[in-house]
Amino acid sequence: MKRPNKLLYGFVSIIARLYTSITKNHHLSNKDKIKIKTPSLVISNHTSFFDFLYVMGACKMVPINFVVARKYYETKPLSKILTVGQTIPKSLFQPDAYAMKKMLEVIRNEGVVGMFPEGQISITGVTLPFPSTIGKLVKKTGINVYGVKTKGAYLKNPPWTNIKRKGRIDSEVFQVLSSEEIEKLTATEIESILYNSIYVNPYLNPAKPYPSKNLAIGLNHLLYLCPDCYHEGMMKSINNDLICEHCDSKFRVLSNGFLVDKNHHQYSIDEIYQKERAYERLKIINDDNFSFQIKVKVESIQAKKYEIVSNGVFAVSKDEIKYLSDDDYQFNIPTNVVQYVPFDNGQNFQIYRNNVLYQFIPEKPYLCTKATIVIELMYELKFQRQM
């Protein structure tokens, strides 16, 4: 695997810094005057689609081979750009020998691998647990690890809406571990240190407001259970309010990521989302015959673009995930195989199977979130039952 062309990468990096500075109000910090040595690994938290630009800006002229979701590598026009940029395609949340091989090649060639270890954008802004075996990779290679922690990107560009907001984004670059430190640590200890180094929770120290109009738009597909009556799919977004059409409860969405109810109680987006998960978890635990079924369309990548390739039923039981159809796309896999499910809020949820992307589009937008929660909970509960 070649390293990116230094001159071309340097030019693109300058453009990226100008773009993010002007359009995103992005600011960089390198208080320890870190100079990235090669070979090395650069990791960053992941809260927006623009995070790779923030990492490029933070690392300046150092060429990075970014690990990217395979679907971006296989669609126009990104496929050509990513190929020129010497990026490494990876099927999300499943073993990918090709991606690992390419990462090791970059390291052997004295290059820099760039990763977002969460594997997906955090839908609530809180850094997600690492599904990868990044600790083992770092222990095996022994290379220096640098971090880029970005704050403000989630509230500036929430992944559940297209509404733009005003506000500031800050990225800080720092060294996480040296080769000497890695030698003394276990893979598990390394992974813990890496996670804590880039951990971000925008609700612990509420940020300054990120003002905009229509702050609630799109949030009803993520927060699909009413926090008061727990009716499903009854939440409606109107301007800055989330309103339950069943019990008429109203929640004002604030520009700092919190919601306020009629009694002036504040709840973070993450808090309500976790209550949603807890509610679905209890339903699964308390029903021995629990099942979840929805009608879906399936998109897959054909000739570098997304096309509807199948129609059928997506079903989840405590032991199996199934896609039922009258074509070659049908499958069934154990629930202990799929740990995490990336999804585009209100649009689709995604599973890679044998490096083929299945993008499931349900009839109701909020079911993207519910399907993701159910599948991930099945994985968690499966392993708890085996312990």
N, C-alpha and C positions, 0 to 999 in steps of 0.2 A: 504494500500500500504506500503510495507516494505521499509526501507532505504537500500541502498547498503551495502553489507558486508564491514565493515571498513578495515579489513586486505587486502582483495582482491582489494578493491578500491584503497587503499594506494599503493599497488604494481603496479597496472595499471597506477596510477598517476605518479609514478616515471618513469616508462617506457615511458609514454607520454612526460614527460619533457625532458628526454634524446633524444627521437626521434625528437621532434620539435626543440630542441637546435642544434642537429647535422645536420638534413636534411633541416630544414627551417630557420636556423639562427634566432631562436626565443629568444627574451629577455624579462624578466619579471621585473616589477616595482611595488613596494608597499611602496612608499615614506612616507606614513602616518602610516605605520606598522599596517595596518588593520587586525584585527582578526575577522573572520566571526562567528557571533553568530547565534544560532539556536533557534526557527525556523526562516527561512529567504528566500528571493528570490534573485537569482543572474541573472542579465540580461546582454546581450552582443550584440554588433552589429554583423552583419552577412554578410561577404563578401567572404567566401571560405568554401569548404567542411570540412576543417580541424579546423574550429573555436571551436568545442567542445573540441578539444585537447588543444587549447590555454587557454580555460576557466579552464579546469582541471589543467593545469600547473599553472595558476595564483592563483587558490584557494588551490593548494597543496593538503594536506591530508584530506580536508573536503569533505566527501561523498556527491555527488549531484545526485538527481533524475532528469535527463534531460527530457524535453518534446521534442519528436521527431516526424517527419512526419510518419504517419501510414504506408506508403508504405515501409519504411525501416524496420519496425517492422514485416512486413508480408512476407519478402523475405529472402531466404537463401543467405549467411550464417549469415547475420546480425541479423536475428530474434532471434537466440539463444544467441548471445552476448548481445543484448539489453534486452532480458528477464532476463539474469543473472545480468545485470547491473541495474535492477529495473527501467528502463526508462518508460516514460509515452507516449503511442501512441496517436497522435491527427490527425484527418482529417483536412487538411489545409483549412483555410478560409471558414469555416462553423461552426455553433454551434456544440459543441461536449460535451455532458453531461458527458460521461464516463471520458474524459480527465480532466474536471473540478473536478469531484468527486475524482479522484486519486490525483490531486494536493492538494486538501483540506485534504485528508487523510495524505499525507506526512507532511503537515504543522501541523496537529493535533498530529502527531508522533514526533514533534520537529525536523523535517528534513529540508533539503534545496532543493528547486525547482530551476532548471536551465532552463532559457528560452532565445530564440532569438525572441524578440517581433515582429520583422519584418515579421516573418513567412516564409521567403524564403531568399535565397542569393541575395544580391543586384547585378544586372547584370551590373551596371555601377560603383559600388563602393561607391555611395552616400547612406547614411542611408535612408531607405524607411519609409514612414508613418506607424504607428502601426495600423493594422486592428483589433487587438484584443481589448477586454475590460479589459486590464491589469490594468488600473486605478481603475476600480471598484473592481477588485480582491484584489489589495493592500489596498484599503480603507476598504473593508470588513474584511480582516484578520488583518490589522494593523501591519504586520510583517516588520522587518528591510529589506531594499532593498540595495543590493550591485551591483556595476557595474564592468564589465570588458570591457575596450575599447581597441580594437586591430587595429593597424595601419600597413600598408604595406602588409597585407595579400592579398588584391585585386590585387595589382600590381605584387606580387610574384606569385600568382596562379589565374589569371583572369578566371572567371567561363565560359567564352566563348571559351576557348581553352585548349588543353592539353599540350601546349608548356611550358616547365619549364623555370623559370627565376632565376637569381641570385638577392640577395638583403636581406635586414634585415626586420624582423617583430618584433614589440614591442607591448606588452600587459601591461596595467596598471589596477590594482584593487583598488577600492575606495568605500566608502560608499555613497550611493545616498540619502537615506532618513532613518531616525530613526522612531521608533514607535511614539515617541512624536511629531515629525514633521508631520507625516501622520495624526494624530488626528486633526490638525488644518487646513488641506487642503481638497479641494473638489476632487472628482475622476478626473475631467477634469484637475485641476491644477497638480495633481499627474502625470497624463499621460504626460503632457507637460514637467515636470521636468525630468521624466525618459527618454523621447526621447532626450532632449537636452544633457543629461548626457553622452549618448553613441553615439551622432551624429558624423559622420566622413564624410569628403568630401576630397578625395585625390587630388583634383584639386585646392583648395583654396591656399594651400601652397605646390606647386609642390614638390613631393618627389625626393630624389636622384634617379638616373636611376636604373632600374631593368633590366639589359642587358640580351639579348638572341638573338638567330637567329630566323628568321621567325615570327617576332612580329605581323604580320597582319593575320596570319592563324586563321581562324574561325570568325574573326571580320566582314566579309562580310555577315554572316548570321544574325548578330545583327544589323548592320548598312546597311540595305538592300535598302535604298533610296539614290541615288546619291545626295550629298549636293549641286551640281551645276545644274543638269538638272532634278532632282527628278524622273528619271525613276526608276521603281521598279524592284528589282531582277537582276540588271545588274552589281552589284559590285562584283569584283573578287579579291581574296587575292593572291598576289604573293610575297613571301619572306617578306619584310618589307613594302610593298605597297598595298594600296587599289586602284583599278583601275576600272573606269566605262567603261564598254564595249560599251556603247551607245555614250557618248560624249568624251571619252578618258581622262577625268579628273583623275589626280593622286594625292593621298594623302599618304605621308610618315608617318608611324606609329612609334612614338617615344617610348622609354622605360620608360617614366614617365606618360603615359596615354594620351598623346596629339597627334593630327594629324596635319600635316603641308601641306598646298596646294602649288601650283606653285608660288603663290604670297607671300609665306612665312608667311601667316596668320596661327595662331595656333587655334585649336579647341579641346576641351576635348571630350572624348568619350561620357560623359554624355550630353554635349551641343548638339552634333549631334543627339543623341538618343532622346532628348527632342524636337528637331526640327522635327524629324520623327513623334513623337506623335502629335505635333501641326498640321502637315500637314494632318494626318489622321483625326484629330478632325474637321478641316475645311471641309473636304470631307463629313463627316457624317452630320455636321450642315447644309451644303448647299444642301443636297439631301434629300428631304422628303421621298423618297422611297429607301433610302440606304439599301443595303444588301451585305453580304459577304458570299461567299460559296466556299468551297474547298473539294476535295476528300481526305479522310483519312482512315487509318487503325487504329483500336483501340486495344491497349494492356491493359490487366487487369491481376491481380495476381491470378494465378490458381496453387494450390498445392505448394505454396511458391516460385513460379517463374513467370516471365512475359511471357504471351502468347498472340499471336494475336487472338482475339476472335470475331472480327467483321470488316466489310468493309462497308463504307457508305459515306454520305455527311454531313459535319459540316456546319451549316448555322447560321448567326446572322443577325437579323433585329433590328430595334429600340426598339422593345418590347419583343423580344423572342430569346432565344438561342435554337437551335434544333440540334439533331443528328438524321439523317434519315437513316434507314437501314431496312433489312427484318428480323430482329431478336429481341430478348427481350432487347437488349441494347439501342434501340432507346428511345429518351426522348425529351421533350420540357420544358424549364423553363424560367421564366421571367428574363429580363436583370437586374432587381434590386436585384437579389439574389446573383450573382457572382461578388464580388468586386475586387478580385485579382486572377490572374492565374499564378501559378508557371510554369516555363518551362525550359527545358534543351536546351540550344542554339543549333539550327540546328538539333535537334533530335525529340522533342515532346513538347506538352503543356498539362497541366493536370487539370482535374476537378474532385473533389470528389462529388458523388451524393449518398445520403443515405449511407455514409461510404464506398462506392464502388469506387475504383480508375478507372477513364477513362484516359488513356494515349493516346492522339491523335497524330498520325504520318502522317503529310502531305506529298504530293508528292515532294514538293520543300522545302529544309531545312529552307529557310528564312521565310516561312509562319508560322513557330512556333512563331517567334517574332511578325509578323503582326497580327496573330489571338489573341495573348495575348493583344496587344495594343488595338485592336478593341473592345474586350470584356470589358476591363477595362474602356475604354472611354464611352461605352454604359451605364455602371453603373453610372459613374460620371454625364453624361448628363441627365440620367433618373431622378436623384435626383435634378439636377438643374431645370428641367422642373416642378418638383413637388413643388419647393419652391415659 
